[in-house]
């Protein structure tokens, strides 16, 4: 028998959204920072009305993956900005 897929609870979804906003603040470039913030808000708004648990769980898992990508990119951006500052 397959395990039941549970939909993420509201607090988990809000926590994920806040994590996106915190991560977006780590970008020094205004355009990248605003793009990350806007893209997160658009994705959460788009998925707001998901009713069935498997689809909501899949969207939540995709959001967590995208958050990890954004965090990695923010670290890389900070690293390269530090290198450029030291070079000049």
C-alpha positions in Angstrom: 0.0 0.0 0.0 1.4 3.4 -1.0 2.1 6.0 1.7 -0.3 9.0 1.8 1.2 12.2 0.6 0.5 15.1 3.0 0.2 18.6 1.9 2.6 21.1 3.7 1.0 23.1 6.5 0.6 26.9 6.3 3.5 27.5 8.7 5.9 25.4 6.5 4.9 27.3 3.4 5.3 30.7 5.1 8.7 29.7 6.5 9.8 28.7 3.0 8.6 32.0 1.6 10.4 34.0 4.4 13.6 31.9 3.6 13.4 33.0 0.0 13.1 36.7 1.1 16.0 36.4 3.4 18.1 34.7 0.7 17.2 37.4 -1.8 18.6 40.0 0.6 22.0 38.4 0.3 22.5 39.4 -3.3 24.4 42.6 -3.7 23.1 43.3 -7.2 19.8 45.1 -7.1 18.4 43.4 -10.2 19.2 39.9 -9.1 17.9 40.6 -5.6 14.6 42.0 -6.9 14.3 39.2 -9.5 14.7 36.6 -6.8 12.1 38.3 -4.6 9.6 38.8 -7.4 10.0 35.3 -8.7 9.4 33.8 -5.3 6.3 35.9 -4.7 5.0 35.0 -8.2 5.5 31.3 -7.7 3.9 31.3 -4.3 1.0 33.4 -5.6 0.6 31.0 -8.5 0.5 27.9 -6.3 -1.7 29.4 -3.6 -4.8 27.7 -4.8 -3.4 24.1 -5.1 -6.0 21.9 -3.5 -4.8 18.3 -3.9 -2.1 17.1 -1.5 0.2 15.4 -4.1 0.4 18.6 -6.3 0.9 20.8 -3.2 3.6 18.5 -1.9 5.4 18.5 -5.3 5.2 22.3 -5.5 6.6 22.6 -1.9 9.5 20.2 -2.7 10.3 22.1 -5.9 10.3 25.3 -3.8 12.8 23.8 -1.4 15.0 22.8 -4.3 14.8 26.3 -5.8 15.7 27.8 -2.4 18.9 25.7 -2.2 19.8 26.9 -5.7 19.2 30.5 -4.7 21.3 30.1 -1.5 24.2 28.5 -3.5 24.0 31.3 -6.0 24.0 34.0 -3.3 27.2 32.4 -1.8 28.9 32.3 -5.2 27.9 35.9 -5.8 29.4 37.0 -2.5 32.5 35.0 -3.1 33.1 36.5 -6.5 32.4 40.0 -5.3 35.0 39.5 -2.5 37.6 38.3 -5.0 37.0 41.3 -7.3 37.3 43.7 -4.4 40.6 42.1 -3.4 41.9 42.2 -6.9 41.4 46.0 -7.3 
